[in-house]
């Protein structure tokens, strides 16, 4: 298989809802937790997640914005093999309601009942600096 492109990765990520977001905890350990893409997977190198500002993940990003994301697609599209994607990036904490609205969908109301007006709501934007993938016997890095 030829080297995958960012467009190929985006197509494969469309079927993956959850990512594991890894941050560096205050004690120096790596802390990971599942985060939902909420269907926002037209991927161009940036991922978006919502959290409350008083969570461990937000505090850890405030201390060190370097994060990791891992994705696993258990089913391939049209006979494609499963895929694993690892993203190394820099997280930015966004507190702008217009930006929230651009990445909001009704499924988020389950966790944030007041929508974009939820007190202490934060959007975590992760900008990829390195993307590595494994798909069957193929593996490589995607230029960002």
N, C-alpha and C positions, 0 to 999 in steps of 0.2 A: 504494500500500500504506500502511496505517496505521502509525504509529510502533510499532516493536517494543518489547516489554516484556522484563523480565528473564526471565520464563518462556519467551518466544519464543527468546531467546538461549540459554537452557539447553537447549531442545529441539534447536536447531541444533548446539550444541556436543557433544551426545551422540554425533555421528558423527565428531568430531575428536579424535584421540588425542594428537597432539603440538602443543605450543606452543613458540614461541621466547621464552625468558626473557632480557630485556635488563637489564643492570646497568651501573653506572658503574665502570669499571676504575680501578686506582690511578693510572694516568697521565692520567686524565680522559677517556679514550676510552669509547665505548659497546661493551660486550662482550655478545654474544648466543650462546646455545646452546640446542639442542633439549631439551625436557623432556617426559616423558610424563605425561599425566593418569592413566594406569593405570586407565581406566574410571571414575574418580571425577569424573563430570561432571554430577551433579545440582547445577547451578550456582545459587548464591544470592548470588554476589558474592565468594566465596572460592575460590581454587584451591590445590591441594596437590601438592607434588612432593617427592621424596626425593633426598638427596645425601649425600656424605660430608663431614664437618666440615672437612676440610683442602683442599677444592676452591676454585678461584678464585671461583666463584659465591657460596659461603658467606662467604668473606673480604670480597668486595665488598659483600654485603648487610650485614655487620657494620659496614662503614665508612659506607654510605649505603643505607638500606632502601627508597628510592624505586626502583621497578622498572617495567618494561613487559613485557607479554605480547602476543604476536600469534598469532592463530589463522587458519587458512585451511581452509575446507571446500570441497573441489573438486567434490563432488557435492551437489546439492540433494535434499531429501527430497520425495517425491511431486511431482516436477516443479519444485521450487523452484530458484532460481538459486544458484550458488555464493556463499559468504559469506566476508567478511574481518572479523575482530574485533580491535580494539586495546584493550587494558586498561592503564590507568595505575593503579598501586597502591602499597601499602606492604607490604613483606615482613617477616615475623616468623619467626625461627628457633626451631623447637620441638624440644625434646629429651626429650619425655615418651613413654614406651613405651605408655601407655594411648591417647594421641593417635595414635601410630603405628598401633596395632591398629585404630583406628576408620577409618583410611584405607588399610589394607594389603589387597593381594590377592595371590594366588599368583604372578601374572606378575612381581611385583617380586623374587621369589626368584632370577630370572635374573641380576640385578645385585647383589643383596644376599643371598648364600647362607645367612647365619645369620638371615635374617628380621629381625624387630624387635630381635633381640639383636646385630645387626651392630655391632661397635665403631665409635664415632664417627659413627653414623647421625644425620642431621638431617632433619627435615621442614621444608620451606619452605612457609609459608602466605602467600599473596598476597591481601590484601584490596583489592578494587577501589575506587578513588575516582572513576574515570571510565571509561566503556565507550563506544566508538564502533564503528559497524558500517557495512559497505557490502555490499549484497545486490542485484546487478544495478544498476538505476538508483536504487534506494532507498538512503538513508544517513541516519544520525542518531545521536544519543546516547541511551543508556538510563539512566534515573535509577537510582542505586544506593542 
